[in-house]
């Protein structure tokens, strides 16, 4: 029997951020920092923190719901739910399981995927393969994080960087130029796992009084080193995916990079010789939302009219692992 590969497109996008805004000035009351330092070093002005009783699955559900409305797809029609996250409600079961019930998408299979800040791009790629193989018609891909539960409020070099939120897309079999996936690259460099990690809580250092006292259940990062690799890998991934699709960087209408730090983004943009109008930035409003970051930015770019028919849109991300990925779409 002849095997077929079906084209895959983004049929709808959605995003959700919690109501509570935490400004840099709010952080001045918690750690020895100031608004000017944070803005100059990161570009971040504020971020959102979820409520105590609002979890990653809740943020994911809200974003997914909007993406499904945008795509015109009902809950029963969802075949697969992939949730990219590093802040799952529990170690197990999956956040996807909770999202399934929240949405009442009981015909769907589902799982979580962990590729840190490149998680959404990984999840889109994995989800699109199920569509391309003809196995599923509607795949819900979500990037969602409640990072406020993982940051060390005593560590001024990391606590100011992260925020909560979720973004989602519905992937569908289709050839229309509405978010058609043209090409994608994924990568991993596992030699530097200690640069950016949560040391405890897994089987290496299970939870204990000692691990809690040592504050090992929070995000730790070697900032300067991470910065350098972020630029290098984002540039490499972007070049590769554009080249693979047979385009030049000049032909890309909009680059939606992982929103970790505006200095990382601008350094990568300089190396890629991008014009300012080619770059999408919203890090000032949300900080680094890891797996959710590119997904939220894609939805905002779409809703605000930054993406027009025929546009080539490049998603590119880098995260702990180090994980890296890029996807080129044609709208
Ligand atoms: N407020 C005031 N001062 C601070 C703060 C703060 N919030 N944080 C650190 N400092 C101080 C440091 O203690 C240091 O002081 P010292 O010189 O007296 O020792 C000084 O500022 C400089 O610190 P550096 O760490 O060298 O500052 P740097 O310019 O490297 O900026 C930053 C730090 C913003 C974290 C930067 O390294 C960075 O952005 N790194 C990449 C982080 C990132 O984006 N990671 C995520 C990408 S991957 C992913 O998203 C999973």
Boltz pocket constraint, residues with backbone or C-beta under 6 A from the ligand:
constraints:
  - pocket:
      binder: B
      contacts: [[A, 32], [A, 33], [A, 34], [A, 37], [A, 38], [A, 41], [A, 42], [A, 116], [A, 117], [A, 156], [A, 157], [A, 158], [A, 160], [A, 196], [A, 221], [A, 222], [A, 223], [A, 224], [A, 226], [A, 227], [A, 230], [A, 260], [A, 261], [A, 264], [A, 288], [A, 290], [A, 318], [A, 319], [A, 320]]
      max_distance: 6.0
